[in-house]
């Protein structure tokens, strides 16, 4: 009977989805109101049933019997979070899929168009385009911190050389990378990070890392008494607390803020529960911190990313349930999301053991968010520009230790200035000659430098991420039949030039690189499609990225026992539960630990929304505060790319 009802429910949703896709106008599907949520929820019902592919699952540890005894706190490595499937989403477990993977025998990362050509001609930053007044730099740091919480692939010892940079005018002529380590002959992969939303970006991903961060007194984490407001460091100057692979100052600021919040919470809980041991205090506090991270991401960061009333209601309903989620807004949401709420009696994995997915990781390649650097007011009152390479890895830690600005002044900068926009030709040049760092945050030798734009493209192809249109098909979305339909550009002539400006349109550039539609558009890489696809009004991400987000955002909350049946006073303490309830966003943490930083924010202003608009960057660049070399590089890149496309167009070559 249940199977019959489920089949009928899916059929009804598919019928409604077809109507929304083919009959109702697009403007209705994206109405900024409760009505606009109906087609989205219908679509999600389909995704929940058709796009959660089970990942390979390892057997439990020797001697363990299923079900396991429920854990007493969040496991350091994630093992046993799900007592029926203890290895799922744990450190070293398998990454899943939302869409059909390219078969291993057909994966050709070096196929045409070459990744270095795509990186230079379609991704490279030609001018810095800020994210308007929607997202600030700490919002960019936040999502990197979350990715450090969620997923990271292992590398193998097999090398691959990308050596066509000189041919295409890339900043690196050639470089080598290590291929992704495969889990099995089928071409699937494991994550070295726990995939549960467990705040591992702040604690680490295994017992060794977590132990190193703890004091083992009062449930507290280590601090840095030598340099207040910074992370504690080892003798080799690497940071102790949290995940630091390929990290930068923005992520470190967030890690240190949550270190402060952890110790604040542990102190409050200890005061109210004097008989609790150090271990009990630590575990309760970590539960609270992880819930705060999930809540801030859901009802604060995401609301700014998808800045519409419809998604504001949707994300708050996702966390609070219908009545608190809607608040003062009157409306009606359809089942099954009607009574969705954090803290349900039982986690719901939709019949598929929880893990994150390759497509989810791929759409979170949001590197255009990274700005050229930080404009910081120093202790002398003068503004100084710190380029991004001085904020990353070894140089970033040195900047915090030795610079003439305090951490609070760095915070002022990341709260004030917009981050980069997720759009065409805005991939940071600094990341295209990047010195990566290891798991401790220590820089690798210069021989390991990479062009990250090319690597991003290579990794998606290597890992079997399907092409843009095939992913849309798998997600029950219409594929694009023409390039200009994808970009949304209008008013162009037969040569693909804008009739007003005479400039070559983005769709024509895509056609030059990938080939004419329909064949060429079927080759389009997911990353490029996400950056070139026309945006839904007020969305910072593409529609295709949003649909994958739509599927996985609720799943991370629904499937986690620590956000459902374990979200009780037994695990959190009553004070901890109340603290999660009372904290509404990142601004609350700033008000607790950096009260002066919170003062400039208006009452309903998110800490992820910049205090200044894009004009702040225009002023900093035009006045010379930002190094003039940046502007020179952008202009040179644009000139070279314009010349390339003009040359192709004049020869009528596609």
C-alpha positions as CSV (number, residue, x, y, z in Angstrom):
1,X,0.0,0.0,0.0
2,X,2.8,2.4,0.9
3,X,4.6,1.7,-2.3
4,X,1.4,2.3,-4.3
5,X,0.8,5.7,-2.5
6,X,4.5,6.6,-3.1
7,X,4.2,5.8,-6.8
8,X,0.9,7.8,-7.1
9,X,2.5,10.7,-5.2
10,X,5.5,10.7,-7.6
11,X,3.2,10.6,-10.6
12,X,1.2,13.6,-9.4
13,X,4.4,15.6,-8.8
14,X,5.7,14.7,-12.2
15,X,2.5,15.8,-13.8
16,X,2.6,19.1,-11.9
17,X,6.2,19.6,-12.7
18,X,5.6,19.1,-16.5
19,X,2.8,21.7,-16.3
20,X,5.1,24.2,-14.5
21,X,7.9,23.5,-17.0
22,X,5.8,23.6,-20.2
23,X,2.6,25.6,-19.7
24,X,3.0,28.2,-16.9
25,X,5.2,31.2,-17.7
26,X,8.7,31.4,-16.3
27,X,7.9,34.5,-14.4
28,X,5.3,32.6,-12.3
29,X,7.7,29.8,-11.5
30,X,10.1,32.3,-9.9
31,X,7.5,34.6,-8.2
32,X,9.0,36.2,-5.1
33,X,6.1,34.9,-3.0
34,X,4.7,31.8,-1.4
35,X,3.0,30.9,-4.7
36,X,6.5,30.7,-6.3
37,X,7.4,28.0,-3.8
38,X,4.9,25.5,-5.1
39,X,6.8,24.5,-8.3
40,X,10.0,24.4,-6.3
41,X,8.6,22.0,-3.7
42,X,7.0,19.9,-6.4
43,X,10.4,19.6,-8.1
44,X,12.1,18.7,-4.8
45,X,9.6,15.9,-4.2
46,X,10.8,14.4,-7.5
47,X,14.5,14.9,-6.7
48,X,14.1,13.2,-3.3
49,X,12.8,10.1,-5.1
50,X,15.0,10.0,-8.2
51,X,18.3,11.8,-7.5
52,X,19.6,10.2,-4.3
53,X,21.9,7.4,-5.6
54,X,23.3,5.1,-2.9
55,X,27.0,5.3,-2.5
56,X,29.3,2.3,-1.9
57,X,29.3,1.4,1.8
58,X,32.1,-0.1,3.9
59,X,31.4,-2.8,6.5
60,X,31.3,-1.8,10.2
61,X,34.5,-2.0,12.2
62,X,35.6,-5.4,13.5
63,X,33.5,-6.5,16.5
64,X,30.7,-4.0,15.9
65,X,27.2,-5.2,15.5
66,X,24.3,-3.4,13.8
67,X,22.7,-1.3,15.1
68,X,25.4,0.3,17.0
69,X,24.9,1.8,20.4
70,X,24.0,5.5,19.9
71,X,27.0,7.7,20.3
72,X,27.4,9.9,23.4
73,X,28.4,12.9,21.2
74,X,29.4,13.7,17.7
75,X,32.1,11.1,16.7
76,X,35.4,12.8,15.8
77,X,35.6,11.0,12.5
78,X,31.8,10.7,11.9
79,X,31.8,6.9,12.3
80,X,28.6,5.6,14.0
81,X,26.6,8.8,13.6
82,X,24.1,6.6,11.7
83,X,23.8,3.5,13.9
84,X,22.4,1.4,11.1
85,X,25.0,2.5,8.5
86,X,28.0,3.5,10.7
87,X,30.6,4.1,8.0
88,X,28.4,6.3,5.9
89,X,29.6,10.0,5.7
90,X,32.5,9.2,8.0
91,X,36.1,10.1,7.3
92,X,37.3,8.0,4.4
93,X,33.8,7.0,3.2
94,X,32.4,7.0,-0.3
95,X,31.1,10.2,-2.0
96,X,27.7,9.7,-3.7
97,X,25.9,10.9,-6.8
98,X,22.8,12.9,-7.6
99,X,23.1,12.3,-11.4
100,X,24.3,9.6,-13.8
101,X,28.1,9.6,-13.8
102,X,30.1,9.5,-17.1
103,X,31.3,5.9,-17.4
104,X,34.9,5.5,-16.3
105,X,36.0,4.3,-19.8
106,X,34.5,7.5,-21.3
107,X,36.1,10.0,-18.9
108,X,38.6,12.1,-20.9
109,X,39.8,15.1,-18.8
110,X,42.2,16.2,-21.6
111,X,39.6,16.1,-24.4
112,X,38.6,19.1,-26.4
113,X,38.1,21.8,-25.6
114,X,41.3,21.8,-23.5
115,X,40.8,22.8,-19.9
116,X,43.6,25.5,-20.2
117,X,41.8,27.0,-23.2
118,X,38.5,27.1,-21.4
119,X,40.2,28.6,-18.2
120,X,41.9,31.4,-20.1
121,X,39.2,32.3,-22.7
122,X,36.0,31.9,-20.6
123,X,36.9,32.0,-16.9
124,X,39.9,34.4,-16.5
125,X,39.2,37.6,-14.6
126,X,39.1,40.5,-17.1
127,X,38.0,43.0,-14.5
128,X,36.9,42.6,-10.9
129,X,33.2,42.3,-10.8
130,X,31.9,42.6,-7.2
131,X,28.7,40.8,-5.9
132,X,26.9,44.1,-5.7
133,X,25.5,44.8,-2.2
134,X,24.4,41.1,-1.8
135,X,27.4,39.2,-0.3
136,X,30.5,40.4,1.5
137,X,33.9,38.8,1.7
138,X,33.1,36.9,4.9
139,X,30.3,35.2,3.0
140,X,32.9,34.0,0.5
141,X,35.0,32.7,3.4
142,X,32.0,31.1,5.0
143,X,31.3,28.8,2.1
144,X,35.0,27.8,1.9
145,X,34.8,27.0,5.6
146,X,31.7,24.9,5.0
147,X,33.4,23.0,2.1
148,X,36.2,22.3,4.6
149,X,33.5,20.9,6.8
150,X,31.9,18.7,4.1
151,X,34.1,17.0,1.5
152,X,37.6,16.6,0.1
153,X,39.0,14.0,-2.3
154,X,42.1,12.0,-1.7
155,X,44.9,12.3,-4.2
156,X,46.8,9.4,-5.7
157,X,50.5,9.2,-6.6
158,X,49.8,9.2,-10.3
159,X,50.8,12.5,-11.9
160,X,49.2,14.4,-14.8
161,X,50.9,17.2,-16.6
162,X,48.8,20.1,-18.0
163,X,51.2,21.6,-20.5
164,X,49.2,23.7,-23.0
165,X,49.3,27.0,-21.1
166,X,51.7,28.8,-23.4
167,X,49.5,27.9,-26.4
168,X,46.5,29.6,-24.8
169,X,48.2,32.5,-23.0
170,X,47.7,31.1,-19.5
171,X,49.7,32.5,-16.6
172,X,51.3,29.0,-16.1
173,X,52.8,27.3,-19.2
174,X,52.6,23.9,-17.6
175,X,52.1,22.3,-14.2
176,X,51.5,18.9,-12.7
177,X,48.8,17.6,-10.5
178,X,48.1,14.3,-8.8
179,X,45.1,12.4,-10.1
180,X,42.2,11.8,-7.7
181,X,42.6,8.5,-5.8
182,X,39.8,6.1,-6.9
183,X,37.9,4.0,-4.4
184,X,37.3,1.2,-6.9
185,X,37.5,0.1,-10.5
186,X,34.1,1.7,-11.1
187,X,35.7,5.2,-10.7
188,X,34.1,6.4,-7.5
189,X,35.9,8.3,-4.7
190,X,36.2,8.7,-1.0
191,X,36.3,11.9,1.1
192,X,39.0,12.5,3.6
193,X,36.6,14.8,5.5
194,X,33.6,13.7,7.4
195,X,30.5,14.6,5.4
196,X,28.2,15.1,8.4
197,X,27.5,18.8,9.3
198,X,29.6,18.4,12.4
199,X,31.7,21.6,12.5
200,X,34.8,19.6,11.6
201,X,36.1,22.8,9.8
202,X,36.6,24.1,13.4
203,X,37.5,20.8,15.2
204,X,39.2,18.6,12.6
205,X,38.2,15.3,10.9
206,X,39.5,12.6,13.2
207,X,40.4,11.9,16.8
208,X,44.0,13.0,16.5
209,X,43.1,16.4,15.1
210,X,40.3,17.0,17.7
211,X,42.6,16.0,20.6
212,X,45.3,18.4,19.4
213,X,42.7,21.2,19.6
214,X,41.5,20.5,23.1
215,X,42.8,21.5,26.5
216,X,41.0,18.7,28.3
217,X,39.9,21.1,31.0
218,X,36.3,22.3,31.3
219,X,35.5,21.2,27.7
220,X,37.6,24.1,26.3
221,X,39.6,24.5,23.1
222,X,43.2,25.8,23.1
223,X,43.6,29.6,22.5
224,X,46.6,31.8,21.6
225,X,47.7,33.7,24.7
226,X,50.6,35.3,22.7
227,X,48.5,36.9,20.1
228,X,44.9,37.4,21.2
229,X,42.0,36.9,18.7
230,X,44.1,34.5,16.5
231,X,44.3,30.7,16.3
232,X,46.8,28.8,18.5
233,X,49.9,27.7,16.6
234,X,52.3,24.9,16.6
235,X,56.1,25.5,16.8
236,X,56.2,25.4,12.9
237,X,53.7,28.3,12.9
238,X,50.8,26.2,11.5
239,X,47.4,26.6,13.2
240,X,46.2,24.0,15.6
241,X,42.5,24.3,15.7
242,X,40.4,23.1,12.7
243,X,40.9,22.1,9.0
244,X,43.6,24.2,7.3
245,X,44.3,22.6,3.9
246,X,44.4,25.4,1.3
247,X,43.0,27.9,3.8
248,X,43.3,31.7,4.1
249,X,42.7,34.5,6.6
250,X,38.9,34.7,5.9
251,X,38.5,31.1,7.0
252,X,40.8,31.5,9.9
253,X,38.8,34.4,11.2
254,X,35.7,32.2,11.2
255,X,37.5,29.4,12.9
256,X,38.8,31.7,15.6
257,X,35.3,33.1,16.1
258,X,33.8,29.7,16.6
259,X,36.7,28.8,18.9
260,X,35.6,31.8,21.0
261,X,32.0,30.7,20.8
262,X,32.9,27.1,21.8
263,X,34.7,28.3,24.9
264,X,31.9,30.7,25.8
265,X,29.3,27.9,25.5
266,X,31.4,25.4,27.4
267,X,31.8,28.0,30.3
268,X,28.0,28.7,30.4
269,X,27.1,25.0,30.4
270,X,29.8,24.2,33.1
271,X,28.4,27.0,35.3
272,X,24.9,25.5,35.1
273,X,26.0,21.8,35.3
274,X,29.0,21.7,37.7
275,X,29.0,17.9,37.9
276,X,29.6,17.5,34.1
277,X,33.1,16.1,33.2
278,X,35.4,17.7,30.7
279,X,34.4,15.1,28.1
280,X,30.7,15.7,28.7
281,X,31.2,19.5,28.5
282,X,33.1,19.2,25.2
283,X,30.6,16.9,23.6
284,X,27.6,19.0,24.5
285,X,29.4,22.1,23.4
286,X,30.3,20.6,20.0
287,X,26.7,19.6,19.5
288,X,25.6,23.2,20.0
289,X,28.4,24.6,17.8
290,X,27.5,22.2,14.9
291,X,23.8,23.1,15.2
292,X,24.7,26.8,15.2
293,X,26.8,26.4,12.1
294,X,23.9,24.5,10.3
295,X,21.4,27.2,11.4
296,X,23.5,30.2,10.4
297,X,24.1,28.6,7.0
298,X,20.4,27.8,6.5
299,X,18.6,30.9,7.8
300,X,21.4,33.5,7.4
301,X,24.0,32.8,4.7
302,X,21.6,31.0,2.2
303,X,19.0,33.7,2.6
304,X,21.5,36.3,1.4
305,X,22.7,34.0,-1.4
306,X,19.1,33.6,-2.7
307,X,17.7,37.0,-1.9
308,X,14.0,36.6,-2.4
309,X,11.0,36.5,-0.1
310,X,10.2,33.0,-1.4
311,X,13.5,31.5,-0.4
312,X,13.6,33.5,2.9
313,X,10.3,31.7,3.8
314,X,11.6,28.4,2.4
315,X,14.9,28.3,4.3
316,X,13.4,29.4,7.6
317,X,10.6,26.9,7.2
318,X,13.3,24.3,6.6
319,X,14.8,25.0,10.0
320,X,11.9,26.2,12.2
321,X,8.8,24.5,10.7
322,X,5.9,26.2,8.9
323,X,4.5,28.5,11.5
324,X,7.7,30.0,12.8
325,X,9.3,29.9,9.3
326,X,6.6,32.1,7.8
327,X,6.4,34.4,10.9
328,X,4.4,37.4,10.0
329,X,4.0,36.4,6.4
330,X,0.6,34.8,5.6
331,X,0.7,31.9,3.1
332,X,0.2,28.2,2.6
333,X,2.9,25.7,1.7
334,X,2.0,22.2,0.3
335,X,2.9,18.9,1.9
336,X,5.3,17.3,2.7
337,X,7.3,20.4,3.7
338,X,4.3,21.7,5.7
339,X,5.5,20.4,9.1
340,X,9.3,20.2,8.4
341,X,11.3,21.2,11.4
342,X,14.7,20.6,12.9
343,X,14.5,18.2,15.9
344,X,12.1,15.6,14.6
345,X,11.7,12.3,16.5
346,X,13.7,10.4,13.8
347,X,16.2,11.4,11.1
348,X,15.0,10.8,7.6
349,X,17.5,9.7,4.9
350,X,14.7,9.0,2.3
351,X,15.8,5.3,2.3
352,X,19.3,6.1,1.1
353,X,22.2,6.2,3.6
354,X,23.4,9.8,3.9
355,X,26.5,11.1,2.1
356,X,27.3,14.2,0.1
357,X,27.7,13.9,-3.7
358,X,30.1,14.7,-6.5
359,X,27.6,17.1,-8.1
360,X,27.1,18.9,-4.8
361,X,30.9,19.3,-4.5
362,X,31.1,20.5,-8.1
363,X,28.5,23.2,-7.9
364,X,30.3,24.6,-4.8
365,X,33.3,25.5,-6.9
366,X,32.7,29.2,-6.2
367,X,36.2,30.6,-6.6
368,X,35.0,33.8,-8.4
369,X,33.8,34.9,-5.0
370,X,37.4,35.5,-4.0
371,X,38.4,39.2,-4.2
372,X,41.8,40.6,-5.3
373,X,42.6,41.0,-1.6
374,X,41.6,43.0,1.5
375,X,41.6,46.7,2.0
376,X,42.3,47.1,5.7
377,X,42.5,50.2,7.9
378,X,45.8,49.8,9.8
379,X,46.5,50.9,13.4
380,X,47.7,54.2,12.1
381,X,44.4,54.9,10.4
382,X,45.7,54.5,6.8
383,X,44.2,52.0,4.4
384,X,46.5,49.3,3.2
385,X,45.9,46.7,0.5
386,X,46.8,43.1,1.2
387,X,46.8,41.0,-2.0
388,X,45.2,37.6,-1.7
389,X,48.6,35.8,-1.9
390,X,49.5,37.5,1.3
391,X,46.3,36.1,2.9
392,X,46.7,32.5,1.9
393,X,48.6,29.6,3.6
394,X,52.0,30.5,5.2
395,X,51.8,34.1,4.0
396,X,48.3,34.5,5.6
397,X,49.5,33.4,9.0
398,X,52.6,35.7,8.7
399,X,50.3,38.6,7.8
400,X,48.2,38.1,11.0
401,X,51.4,37.8,13.1
402,X,53.5,40.6,11.7
403,X,51.2,43.1,10.1
404,X,50.2,46.5,11.4
405,X,46.5,45.6,11.6
406,X,44.8,43.7,14.3
407,X,42.3,40.8,13.6
408,X,39.4,43.1,14.4
409,X,40.5,45.4,11.5
410,X,40.7,42.4,9.2
411,X,37.1,41.6,10.3
412,X,36.1,45.2,9.4
413,X,37.3,44.7,5.9
414,X,35.6,41.4,5.2
415,X,32.3,42.7,6.6
416,X,32.5,46.0,4.6
417,X,33.5,45.0,1.1
418,X,31.6,42.8,-1.4
419,X,33.1,39.6,-2.5
420,X,33.4,38.7,-6.2
421,X,30.4,37.9,-8.4
422,X,29.7,34.4,-9.6
423,X,29.8,35.3,-13.3
424,X,31.7,34.9,-16.5
425,X,35.3,36.1,-16.8
426,X,35.7,36.7,-13.1
427,X,38.0,33.8,-11.9
428,X,40.7,35.3,-9.6
429,X,44.1,35.6,-11.3
430,X,45.8,34.9,-8.0
431,X,44.3,31.4,-8.0
432,X,45.7,30.7,-11.4
433,X,49.3,30.6,-10.1
434,X,48.5,29.2,-6.7
435,X,50.9,27.6,-4.2
436,X,48.7,24.9,-2.5
437,X,49.1,24.0,1.2
438,X,49.0,20.6,2.8
439,X,46.7,19.3,5.5
440,X,48.5,21.2,8.2
441,X,48.3,24.4,6.2
442,X,52.0,24.4,5.3
443,X,52.8,25.7,1.8
444,X,53.9,23.1,-0.7
445,X,57.1,23.8,-2.8
446,X,56.8,26.2,-5.8
447,X,57.1,23.2,-8.1
448,X,53.6,22.2,-6.9
449,X,52.0,25.5,-8.1
450,X,48.8,25.1,-10.1
451,X,46.3,27.0,-12.3
452,X,43.2,26.3,-10.2
453,X,40.8,27.3,-12.9
454,X,42.1,24.6,-15.2
455,X,42.3,22.1,-12.3
456,X,38.6,22.8,-11.4
457,X,37.6,21.8,-14.9
458,X,40.0,18.8,-15.0
459,X,38.7,17.5,-11.7
460,X,35.0,17.5,-12.8
461,X,35.9,15.7,-16.0
462,X,38.1,13.2,-14.2
463,X,35.5,12.4,-11.5
464,X,32.8,11.7,-14.0
465,X,30.7,14.8,-13.6
466,X,28.4,14.8,-16.5
467,X,28.0,17.7,-18.9
468,X,25.8,20.7,-18.1
469,X,22.8,19.6,-20.3
470,X,23.0,16.0,-19.2
471,X,22.9,17.1,-15.5
472,X,19.9,19.2,-16.3
473,X,18.1,16.2,-17.9
474,X,18.9,14.1,-14.9
475,X,17.5,16.7,-12.6
476,X,14.2,16.9,-14.5
477,X,15.1,20.2,-16.1
478,X,14.9,21.2,-19.7
479,X,18.2,21.1,-21.5
480,X,19.3,24.2,-23.4
481,X,19.0,24.0,-27.2
482,X,20.8,27.2,-28.1
483,X,23.7,29.1,-26.5
484,X,21.8,32.4,-26.3
485,X,19.0,30.7,-24.4
486,X,21.5,29.6,-21.8
487,X,23.0,33.1,-21.3
488,X,19.7,34.9,-21.8
489,X,21.3,37.5,-24.1
490,X,19.1,39.3,-26.6
491,X,19.6,42.1,-29.2
492,X,22.5,40.7,-31.1
493,X,23.3,40.6,-34.9
494,X,24.0,37.6,-37.1
495,X,27.6,37.5,-36.0
496,X,26.8,37.3,-32.3
497,X,27.6,40.9,-31.5
498,X,25.5,43.1,-29.2
499,X,23.7,45.6,-31.4
500,X,24.2,48.5,-29.0
501,X,27.9,48.0,-28.0
502,X,29.2,45.9,-30.9
503,X,30.9,43.6,-28.4
504,X,30.9,39.8,-29.0
505,X,28.2,38.2,-26.8
506,X,29.0,35.6,-24.2
507,X,27.0,33.0,-26.0
508,X,29.1,33.5,-29.1
509,X,32.3,33.0,-27.1
510,X,30.9,29.8,-25.7
511,X,30.1,28.7,-29.3
512,X,33.7,29.5,-30.4
513,X,35.1,27.3,-27.6
514,X,32.7,24.4,-27.5
515,X,31.2,24.4,-31.0
516,X,27.8,25.3,-32.5
517,X,24.6,24.1,-30.9
518,X,23.2,21.6,-30.6
519,X,26.4,19.4,-30.7
520,X,28.6,22.0,-29.0
521,X,26.3,22.8,-26.1
522,X,26.2,19.1,-25.2
523,X,30.0,19.3,-24.4
524,X,29.6,22.2,-22.0
525,X,31.4,21.7,-18.6
526,X,29.2,22.1,-15.6
527,X,31.4,24.8,-14.0
528,X,31.3,27.0,-17.2
529,X,27.6,26.5,-17.6
530,X,27.0,27.5,-14.0
531,X,28.9,30.8,-14.4
532,X,27.4,31.7,-17.8
533,X,23.8,30.6,-17.2
534,X,21.3,33.5,-16.8
535,X,20.5,34.1,-13.2
536,X,17.1,34.0,-11.5
537,X,16.5,37.5,-10.2
538,X,18.3,38.1,-6.9
539,X,20.0,34.7,-7.0
540,X,23.8,34.8,-6.7
541,X,24.0,31.3,-8.2
542,X,22.7,29.7,-11.4
543,X,19.4,27.9,-11.7
544,X,21.1,24.6,-12.3
545,X,23.3,25.0,-9.2
546,X,20.2,26.0,-7.2
547,X,18.4,22.8,-8.1
548,X,21.3,20.6,-6.8
549,X,21.3,22.8,-3.7
550,X,17.6,22.4,-3.3
551,X,18.0,18.7,-3.2
552,X,20.9,18.5,-0.8
553,X,20.1,21.5,1.6
554,X,17.2,19.8,3.3
555,X,18.9,16.3,3.1
556,X,21.8,17.5,5.3
557,X,19.4,18.5,8.0
558,X,16.8,15.7,7.6
559,X,19.3,12.8,7.7
560,X,21.4,13.9,10.6
561,X,20.4,12.3,13.9
562,X,22.2,15.1,15.9
563,X,19.8,17.6,14.3
564,X,16.8,15.3,15.0
565,X,16.4,12.5,17.6
566,X,19.6,13.5,19.4
567,X,18.7,17.2,19.5
568,X,17.7,16.9,23.1
569,X,18.8,18.2,26.5
570,X,20.6,14.9,27.0
571,X,23.1,15.7,24.3
572,X,22.9,19.6,24.2
573,X,21.8,20.4,27.7
574,X,18.8,22.7,28.0
575,X,20.9,25.8,28.0
576,X,22.5,24.6,24.8
577,X,19.2,24.1,23.1
578,X,18.0,27.5,24.2
579,X,21.2,29.0,22.9
580,X,20.7,27.5,19.4
581,X,17.1,28.8,19.5
582,X,18.1,32.3,20.4
583,X,21.0,32.7,17.9
584,X,19.6,33.9,14.6
585,X,22.7,34.6,12.6
586,X,26.4,35.3,12.4
587,X,25.8,38.8,13.7
588,X,24.9,37.4,17.1
589,X,28.3,35.7,17.4
590,X,30.0,39.0,16.4
591,X,28.0,40.9,19.0
592,X,29.1,38.4,21.7
593,X,32.8,38.4,20.9
594,X,33.5,41.6,18.8
595,X,30.7,43.9,20.0
596,X,32.2,46.9,18.1
597,X,32.0,45.0,14.8
598,X,28.3,44.4,15.2
599,X,27.4,48.0,16.0
600,X,27.4,49.3,12.3
601,X,24.8,46.8,11.2
602,X,21.2,48.0,11.0
603,X,18.7,45.9,12.9
604,X,17.7,43.4,10.2
605,X,21.0,43.6,8.3
606,X,22.8,40.2,7.9
607,X,26.5,40.0,8.7
608,X,26.9,38.4,5.3
609,X,25.6,41.5,3.5
610,X,28.3,44.1,2.9
611,X,28.2,47.4,4.7
612,X,29.4,49.1,1.6
613,X,28.4,48.6,-2.1
614,X,30.6,47.9,-5.1
615,X,31.6,51.5,-5.2
616,X,33.9,50.8,-2.3
617,X,36.0,48.6,-4.7
618,X,35.8,51.1,-7.5
619,X,37.2,53.8,-5.2
620,X,40.0,51.5,-3.9
621,X,41.0,50.4,-7.4
622,X,40.8,53.8,-9.0
623,X,42.6,55.6,-6.2
624,X,45.6,53.2,-6.3
625,X,45.0,51.6,-2.9
626,X,44.7,48.3,-4.8
627,X,48.0,47.6,-6.5
628,X,47.9,48.9,-10.1
629,X,49.4,45.6,-11.2
630,X,46.0,43.9,-10.8
631,X,44.2,46.4,-13.1
632,X,47.0,45.9,-15.6
633,X,46.7,42.1,-15.6
634,X,42.9,42.3,-16.0
635,X,43.2,44.8,-18.9
636,X,45.8,42.6,-20.6
637,X,43.7,39.5,-20.1
638,X,40.7,41.2,-21.6
639,X,42.7,42.6,-24.6
640,X,44.2,39.2,-25.3
641,X,40.8,37.4,-25.1
642,X,39.1,40.0,-27.2
643,X,41.8,39.7,-29.8
644,X,41.4,35.9,-29.8
645,X,37.6,36.0,-30.2
646,X,37.8,38.8,-32.8
647,X,40.3,36.7,-34.7
648,X,38.1,33.6,-34.6
649,X,35.1,35.6,-35.7
650,X,36.8,37.3,-38.6
651,X,37.9,33.9,-39.9
652,X,34.4,32.6,-39.4
653,X,35.9,29.6,-37.5
654,X,33.9,27.8,-34.9
